[in-house]
Amino acid sequence: QVQLVESGGGLVQPGGSLRLSCAASGSGFVIASMGWYRQAPGKQRELVAAIARTGSTNYADSVKDRFAISRDNAKNTVYLQMNSLKPEDTAVYYCNVATILRGYWGQGTQVTVAS
């Protein structure tokens, strides 16, 4: 079993920055991919960014050049640096971690971009 703890959400003005973190804990697991999804009110959950164990990354077109995903394999932690935030980035952000057996979701952290 894997437990995920997210942190770093909050309220920020347009153009501002936030950094999300997600730490995985447990025993007997090997993480393959890690990623961030988001869900805005009335919308489906969507992929924001993902990173493989090798370090290769994948981003949604809407966040390319603004967001950066990274991971620390020793700490089983994934980060999402969000810059130049826009009101349309407002959503609940969920961490997702995939092992070779199954995927796990974090509890979600609210990001609100408003002036």
Solvent accessible surface area in square Angstrom, and as a share of the most:
residue,aa,sasa,rsa
1,Q,143,0.64
2,V,8,0.05
3,Q,89,0.40
4,L,19,0.09
5,V,96,0.55
6,E,11,0.05
7,S,62,0.40
8,G,36,0.34
9,G,31,0.29
10,G,30,0.29
11,L,130,0.65
12,V,22,0.13
13,Q,125,0.56
14,P,60,0.38
15,G,56,0.54
16,G,20,0.20
17,S,57,0.37
18,L,33,0.17
19,R,130,0.47
20,L,0,0.00
21,S,27,0.17
22,C,0,0.00
23,A,44,0.34
24,A,8,0.06
25,S,59,0.38
26,G,46,0.44
27,S,93,0.60
28,G,90,0.87
29,F,42,0.18
30,V,93,0.53
31,I,3,0.01
32,A,41,0.32
33,S,42,0.27
34,M,3,0.01
35,G,2,0.02
36,W,0,0.00
37,Y,60,0.23
38,R,18,0.07
39,Q,63,0.28
40,A,23,0.18
41,P,123,0.77
42,G,93,0.89
43,K,140,0.59
44,Q,160,0.71
45,R,91,0.33
46,E,80,0.36
47,L,53,0.26
48,V,1,0.00
49,A,0,0.00
50,A,25,0.20
51,I,10,0.05
52,A,34,0.26
53,R,112,0.41
54,T,125,0.73
55,G,37,0.36
56,S,72,0.46
57,T,67,0.39
58,N,83,0.43
59,Y,49,0.19
60,A,25,0.20
61,D,119,0.62
62,S,66,0.43
63,V,0,0.00
64,K,101,0.43
65,D,153,0.79
66,R,31,0.11
67,F,9,0.04
68,A,50,0.39
69,I,10,0.05
70,S,52,0.34
71,R,36,0.13
72,D,43,0.22
73,N,61,0.31
74,A,102,0.79
75,K,136,0.58
76,N,43,0.22
77,T,12,0.07
78,V,0,0.00
79,Y,37,0.14
80,L,0,0.00
81,Q,57,0.25
82,M,0,0.00
83,N,58,0.30
84,S,59,0.38
85,L,2,0.01
86,K,85,0.36
87,P,76,0.48
88,E,123,0.55
89,D,1,0.00
90,T,38,0.22
91,A,1,0.01
92,V,42,0.24
93,Y,0,0.00
94,Y,36,0.14
95,C,0,0.00
96,N,24,0.12
97,V,0,0.00
98,A,26,0.20
99,T,17,0.10
100,I,146,0.74
101,L,159,0.79
102,R,127,0.46
103,G,32,0.31
104,Y,22,0.09
105,W,119,0.42
106,G,10,0.09
107,Q,119,0.53
108,G,14,0.14
109,T,20,0.11
110,Q,87,0.39
111,V,0,0.00
112,T,42,0.24
113,V,5,0.03
114,A,42,0.33
115,S,129,0.84
